[in-house]
Amino acid sequence: MKRLTLLSVFIFFAITLPIFAYDVIGDEETVPQGTSVYLDNFEKGNYWVWASFDWEQWGPPKLSTSARVSTQWASEGRNSLECKVRKSFSGSDLSGMFYMDHRWDFSGAKYIVFDVYNPEDVSIGFSMSFQTSDNWDWNETSYVSIEPGKHTIVLSTKQFTNALSLVYRINICYHESTPLEGHFFVDNMRFIK
């Protein structure tokens, strides 16, 4: 019986420890304390769209090619969002956008926190933006460089906390640092108040 208990404890930690072992990068060195409000864990379907030629009316074409729910990797549950991008050219300032439309009230949110897995051999640039108010004002977080591997990202929303009472669109902004035909995964998206 003791062996079974010890084996159960070992299996529990072997499974759950990697979930909490991601390094934290972004605007904070640890995940801030506070009330978590989940945005998406990708377990109930896919509500995200990739921006393509239809965004050219607002600027250059986008590098995003697909946004789909995947079981290849997840930091929580079974699913994550797999975001695919196409390669541009060296020195390009093109970006990719993956977005979800709804009407949210994230009043009081100080941070957006999420887990990212970059399976590629190069770092990727990343930020989040929120289109708010009836004017769809663009509110973008700071930029973070995501090295290959699994990470928890913490981005401050304090600079536009007041604008988060009426959010119409949330954008995952991919910034190409090295030309890349590849993908990355996002999971466990939440706000911390």
C-alpha positions in Angstrom: 0.0 0.0 0.0 2.9 2.4 0.8 4.5 1.7 -2.5 1.2 2.5 -4.3 0.9 5.8 -2.4 4.5 6.7 -3.2 4.1 5.8 -6.8 0.9 7.9 -7.1 2.6 10.9 -5.5 5.6 10.4 -7.9 3.3 10.2 -11.0 1.3 13.3 -9.9 4.5 15.4 -9.6 6.0 14.0 -12.8 2.9 15.0 -14.7 2.1 18.4 -13.1 5.6 19.7 -12.4 6.4 20.5 -16.1 3.2 22.5 -16.3 4.5 24.9 -13.6 8.1 24.8 -14.7 8.0 27.4 -17.5 10.2 30.4 -17.2 8.3 33.7 -16.9 9.2 36.5 -19.4 7.7 39.8 -20.3 7.0 42.8 -18.0 7.3 40.8 -14.8 9.7 38.1 -13.5 7.0 36.1 -11.8 3.2 35.7 -12.4 1.6 38.6 -10.4 -0.8 37.8 -7.5 -4.4 38.8 -8.0 -7.7 37.5 -9.3 -7.4 35.5 -12.5 -10.1 36.0 -15.2 -9.8 33.4 -17.9 -10.0 34.6 -21.5 -9.5 31.3 -23.3 -8.0 27.9 -22.7 -9.1 26.5 -26.1 -11.1 23.6 -24.6 -14.5 24.7 -25.9 -13.6 25.3 -29.6 -11.9 27.9 -31.7 -13.0 31.5 -31.8 -9.8 32.9 -33.2 -9.2 34.0 -36.8 -5.9 34.7 -38.7 -5.6 38.0 -40.5 -4.8 37.7 -44.1 -5.3 39.8 -47.3 -8.5 41.3 -45.8 -6.3 43.3 -43.5 -4.4 45.0 -46.3 -6.9 47.9 -46.2 -5.2 48.8 -42.9 -1.6 48.2 -43.9 0.7 45.7 -45.4 -0.2 42.0 -45.9 0.1 39.8 -42.9 2.3 36.8 -42.3 -0.4 34.8 -40.5 -1.7 31.7 -42.3 -3.7 29.7 -39.8 -5.2 29.7 -36.4 -6.6 26.3 -35.2 -7.1 24.3 -32.0 -4.4 21.7 -31.6 -3.7 18.8 -29.3 0.0 18.8 -30.2 0.8 20.8 -27.0 -1.1 22.2 -24.1 -0.1 23.8 -20.8 -3.6 23.2 -19.4 -6.2 20.7 -20.5 -5.8 19.0 -23.9 -5.9 21.9 -26.4 -4.0 25.0 -27.4 -4.2 27.5 -30.2 -1.7 26.7 -33.0 -0.7 29.8 -34.9 1.0 29.3 -38.3 3.0 32.0 -40.1 4.6 32.3 -43.5 8.2 33.5 -44.3 8.8 36.9 -45.6 12.3 38.4 -46.4 15.2 39.5 -44.3 14.8 43.1 -43.0 11.0 42.9 -43.4 8.8 44.6 -40.9 5.7 42.5 -41.7 3.7 41.0 -38.9 1.0 38.4 -38.3 -2.2 38.8 -36.5 -4.5 36.3 -34.8 -7.6 37.7 -33.4 -10.9 37.1 -31.6 -13.9 39.4 -31.7 -16.5 39.7 -28.9 -17.6 42.4 -26.5 -15.7 42.1 -23.1 -15.4 44.2 -20.0 -11.9 43.6 -18.5 -12.1 46.6 -16.1 -9.3 46.6 -13.6 -7.1 44.1 -15.5 -3.5 44.8 -14.8 -1.8 42.0 -16.7 -2.5 39.5 -19.5 -0.8 36.2 -18.8 -0.6 33.2 -21.1 1.6 30.2 -21.9 3.5 30.0 -25.2 5.4 27.1 -26.8 7.9 28.1 -29.6 9.0 24.8 -31.2 11.1 26.6 -33.8 14.9 27.1 -33.8 14.7 30.9 -33.7 13.1 33.5 -31.4 9.8 35.1 -32.3 8.6 38.6 -31.5 5.2 38.9 -29.7 2.8 41.4 -28.3 -0.9 41.6 -27.6 -3.3 44.4 -28.6 -6.8 45.3 -27.6 -9.2 47.2 -29.8 -11.4 49.2 -27.5 -14.2 51.7 -27.4 -16.6 52.4 -30.2 -13.7 53.9 -32.2 -11.8 50.5 -32.0 -8.8 52.3 -30.5 -5.5 50.3 -30.7 -3.9 49.5 -27.3 -0.8 47.4 -27.6 1.3 45.9 -24.9 5.1 45.9 -24.8 7.0 43.6 -27.2 8.6 40.4 -25.9 11.1 38.1 -27.7 10.2 34.5 -27.2 13.1 32.1 -27.4 12.6 28.4 -28.4 10.8 26.4 -25.7 7.9 26.8 -23.3 7.3 30.1 -21.5 4.7 31.9 -19.4 4.3 35.5 -20.7 3.3 38.4 -18.5 2.4 41.6 -20.3 1.2 44.7 -18.4 -2.1 46.3 -19.4 -1.8 49.0 -16.7 -1.1 51.8 -19.3 -4.6 51.3 -20.8 -6.5 49.8 -17.9 -9.3 52.3 -18.3 -9.8 51.4 -21.9 -10.4 47.7 -21.0 -14.0 48.3 -20.0 -15.1 47.9 -23.6 -13.0 45.6 -25.7 -14.2 44.5 -29.1 -11.1 42.6 -30.4 -8.1 40.9 -28.9 -5.0 40.5 -31.2 -2.1 38.1 -30.8 0.6 40.1 -32.7 3.5 38.1 -34.2 6.5 40.2 -35.1 9.0 38.4 -37.4 12.5 38.8 -36.1 14.0 36.1 -38.4 12.2 35.0 -41.6 10.3 31.9 -40.6 7.9 29.5 -42.1 6.6 27.9 -38.9 4.3 27.9 -36.0 3.8 28.5 -32.3 1.3 27.6 -29.7 -0.7 29.7 -27.1 -2.6 28.4 -24.1 -4.1 29.3 -20.8 -4.8 33.0 -21.6 -6.0 35.0 -18.6 -6.2 38.5 -17.1 -5.0 39.3 -13.6 -6.8 42.0 -11.7 
